[in-house]
Each structure stands twice: as structure tokens, then as C-alpha cells.
Amino acid sequence: MTDLHSRRLSLAGIRIDALERGDLIHLLHRAKATKDNLLILNHNLHSLYLYCTNAKFRRVYSEASWVYIDGMPIVWCSQLAGLPVMRKHRITFLDSFDPILAEAELHGWRVFYLGSAPEVLTEGIELLRSRHPRLTIEGHNGFFAKNEGESDKVIAQINEFRSDILFVGMGMPIQETWLAEHYSKIQSSAIMTSGATLDYVTGHAYKPPAWAGPFGLYGVFRLFSDPKRLGRRYLLEPIALAKHLALPLLRQRLRNSVSSIEDASQYEPRDEGRPVMRVCMMNDNFYRSSGAAKAIKRISQALTDVDYCFAACKNDDDLEDTSWVLDSKFERFDLKSPNPILVIRELIRLKRWLVLQRCDLVHCHHRRLSVLLQLAQIPVLYTGHLAFQPTAWFRWLHPRKMTAVSRSVARNIFETTGREVLRCINNPVQFPTDPPQIDVSIVRNRAVCIARLEPIKGHTHLLAAWKLLRERGYSYELDLVGEGSLRSQLEAQAERDGLQTVVHFHGFTDDVSSFISRSMFAVLASEVEGQPLAALEAAAMGRPTLLTAVPGSIDVLPPDGTLRNGIEYANVEALADALEEWFHQPDEVIKEGQRFFRFLKAASDSSTIAREYKETYQTAIAEYA
């Protein structure tokens, strides 16, 4: 999100930061870029007790860069105080540990782990290296004398290693009091306390079930696993802590209640100069490489006379991008929870939020969510992005107002609901006035595939076709641009088939134009598409796309195309034959790109999409009214 400092709160005079798990990754990226020596700590009930009773413990928290919430009791205390803290702000380091290591592996960050017994550390480091083979990680056990001399030796080892992330896992309060004495000597982009994480990871300590944490039962399971050692922490410390915090929390609640009454004046009637419409864009997530999320962003930016807010479901994925959305215009709702009572409660909260945002309509891009909104009698316009198999629940409960991104999706909606869509509106892409000039000599031996690395995108078949091209004596190059769960598997396939010199994995990038500009054409071997945004982006740069004959993809094929296209999905030999034909006819490929450009420009241009959605919003709002 845009400003993490705005989430800095005071809980009875004790600082906390209402961060979400994805924010930790963001902070680590920032620390790596700025070399800030960022100190990231956390608060749970045990740490609050120590904070109130231990001066040295308080001292290290005064130096902390960020203090996230680790435990539902802190969430409850914050809510009791009237603070804007929710379950999504509870971060457990154990759940964040592996995603952080995955990010470190991806970006080449160096990781040092200080903590645990020697045998646990050795076992843990070996285990982490097996899980993340490209991760650079070293460590030192936490069982050393904490005097100045021994500590300086350990710090020298850390500084010599030049770590980007230092995990200090010696348990509370040892790790904090040690940091209070030695933090200023440590050279690391980021320092995070990690408790007994390696003991949990290696199975040397009992790990409560994951479902217990969100319900505040984590401590109960730990207590029963080791009552002798943890009895004081979970039975006596909360009572002592209540003596310190009960009255300050009550006073804070009263102050916040008065403030909320005074702030109610901000919800005044709309003025005459307000935008014509207020619309909430809703999807289950805002993955940065999602075509639907990109479409939402572009639509909202193109329609400048519509006031948008944005809503999504609870999500722990670190690959979302909401940096372009104002915090005050964005909220999450747990509408995909398996708990129906919680879903009902979240729907009520959503309706209240929409009232505060003064929304006229929700533009929903997710099928199941659109049905929930319809059931809750929330005015909703559903945009279908994919063709789905028929289901009874969607046939009977589908929204009354729907659009589709392609003719195939519109046909699928009619077949599965019996209702015509209001109109087909393409995904938005900005086209230039004329197709760009292309120097064939530079791009003739290269193609690009822009798609998430997921099974439905057909990358395994594409690499198999590239293997056939290699066996036929060709060395054509392929850029794979995208992220996803199959990356390691696809890299292994490329290496196994001897394609590492011609197939290049580039990961995610928000700007794909540089990859398109150095390619002669794009290729998508998908099993499922709604309308391939990558094909539209390629067309805007004068490049054609070789596609499979699946719904959505066939809709972007120009009727006057001359090159072989619309290949049967998973037919590797046919795909290889078509690729060979395209590479052999570069001049025809350039002409085909011009046909794609002319065919898709009128319907996909951002200004056209903005006008069509504005008219559709007006129709839907009028009919709901």
C-alpha cells in the first residue's frame, strides 16, 4: 500500500504498526535498497508484559524501525482501545519465514540466522538449503556467552558475511536484550527477531495447528504441550499485564469514541460538484500479474469522471500490487471464508463500507463474489473474464447485470445462465495511431510468451514444441515473462531438454513493452483464456500472437489473417510446425502484426473502453434504481 507510516498506532502508549504480511516483504526490499539497518520487532502478550516490566527490553523497542502484531490478543486489545486493527494485521513470523526466504532466494539476498542449539541450527540450515537451493544462508548458534568478547566475535562473523537479512532467534527476552546492547554494531540491511523458528521448522519444538492462531488459541496449544515451562507465561503474565494496561486501554477507548463522534461530520450530503458516479471495483485479489487486476487498474485510470474505490478478499499472497490505490479507498473483506457466519458478518461490513464510500454500484470481476453481492442486494455489475463449466448455483443466482471481455465469454455466460450480457467490452490497451515500424533483422529469431507460469497457460507444451524446433536444427529464442508456481518445474524442463541457452526466464515485470519490442511475435499455448491481454499488448506494438484454438484466444484472431493460427491445445507437433512456419516468413509475420493491430485497435483502445463502461454503469445504476 502507499504509506505504511500511516498505520503506526499507540496502544496504551505502546507503539505498534498495523502491518500485513506482504508489508514485511516490502520493507525488506526497501531495506536492501537503502541499507537502512532496519530493526523489525513484534509484540505479543509476552512481549507487552516484558515491555512493562523490563527497562532494557523497552530500550530496544525504542530503537525499532517497525513493530508488527504477532498474536490475536494484541488485535483484541487494539480493538478494545478503538484502534483500526483487524485480523489481517496479525502476522506470525513462522508463517512469514518461508515466504521471506523464497523472496531472498529469488533476489539473491544473503541471510544469516543467529539462534537455536548447535545441532538444531545445523539441521535447520541444511533443511532450508534443500528447500531453497539458490539461497545463500549461514548461521551461528544462540548458545554462546553473551558477554562483550563473545558477542563481538559473533558480530564480526555476521558483518564479515555481509548479510541482507539477519534473523535473531534466541527467544524472548534474550534476543531483545542482546540486541539492545549490540544492535548498533551489526551491519545488516534488516534485522528481525525470530524466536524458536528453527526449532519449529526442524520439528524440535511443538507447533500448534495453523487454524488455532487466527482464533487466539495458539497459546492454549503451547501451554498444554509444555505446562511446566509455559504456565507462568500464559496463566500469570496476562493477569499482571491487565494491571498495567486495563485503565490506559479504557481511557484510550473513551477518547477514540469521542473522536469518532466528532469525525462523523465528514459524512455530509454530496455536493453539487461531485463526480457523476461512484463505483467500487471488486475482485478476489489484485495479483500484480493478473489480467483482471491489470484491467481494473486501466479502467479506473481511464474513467477520470468516475470516483472509484476498491475492495478485495482477505489474501496472504505477497504478489499483489495495490500501490496505485489510496489507502482510504481500499478495504479487504473475508468473503471467501468457509465459515458462513463470518461471510454474513463481512457482507454486513461491506454494505456499511459502501455506504460510507457513497457507492452507486459495485463492478465485480469475480463470479462467486458477484453472486454474494447479488444475494446481499448490493447493486452489482459482473464482468466475466473466463469461460466456465455450467453450475446450478450460478444459473439460478447469477447477477442481473453482466458484461464480458470477449464474444466467447459472452456466449458462455448465456449458455450457463440463459441471460444475455449487457455488452462485450474488451480489456483496455492503449494503441498508437499507426502500427510501429519493425526492423526484422533485429527481431526475426525471437518470440515472447507473457503469461503466469501456471498449468492452464500451457508452458510445458510450449517448451516441448521448442525442443522439437531445436531437434530440427533451429536456435530460435524464447522469452518467458511471468511468475507462478511452475517456474522451478519449467526451468528444470528447459535444462533437461537442453534449452537453457535459447529459453530465458524473466519473472514478473509491470512493463512488458521492452520484451515485446525485441521479439518478432508473441505466443500463448493456453488451455483457458477469456481475452488474452498479452495478445492485445503485442498487437498494440504491431506484433501478432500465435494462439491455441480455445475460447477467448480465438476472439483476437483477425479474420483476414493468412498465417497458420488457432492451434489445437496440447498438440505439440502442430505448435512446433506453426512456430517453424512463422519464423521462416518474417515479412509475412510483420504483415500479420499489422492485421492484429487494425483488428484489435478500435475495440481495445482505452478511450473506447472508458466510454463503453461509463454508458454501461449508467444503464446498470438506472435499472437498479
Secondary structure, 3 states (H helix, E strand, C coil): CCCHHHHEEEECCEEEECCCHHHHHHHHHHHHHHCCCEEEEEECHHHHHHHHHCHHHHHHHHHCCEEEECCHHHHHHHHHCCCCCCHHHECCHHHHHHHHHHHHHHHCCEEEEEECCHHHHHHHHHHHHHHCCCCEEEEECCCCCCCHHHHHHHHHHHHHHCCCEEEEECCCCHHHHHHHHHHHHCCCCEEEECCCHHHHHHCCCCCCCHHHHHHCCHHHHHHHHCHHHHHHHHHHHHHHHHHHHHHHHHHHHHHHHHHHHHHHHHCCCCCCCCCCEEEEEECCCCECCCHHHHHHHHHHHHCCCEEEEEEEECCCCCCECCCCCCHHHEEEECCCCCCHHHHHHHHHHHHHHHHHCCCCEEEECCHHHHHHHHHCCCCEEEEECCCCCCCHHHHHHCCCEEEECCHHHHHHHHHHHCCCCCEECCCCCCCCCCCCCCCHHHHCCEEEEECCCCHHHCHHHHHHHHHHHHHCCCCCEEEEECCCCCHHHHHHHHHHCCCCCCEEEEECCCCCHHHHHCCCEEEECCCCCCCCHHHHHHHHCCCCEEEECCCCCHHHCCCCCCCCCCECCCCHHHHHHHHHHHHHCHHHHHHHHHHHHHHHHHHHCHHHHHHHHHHHHHHHHHHHC
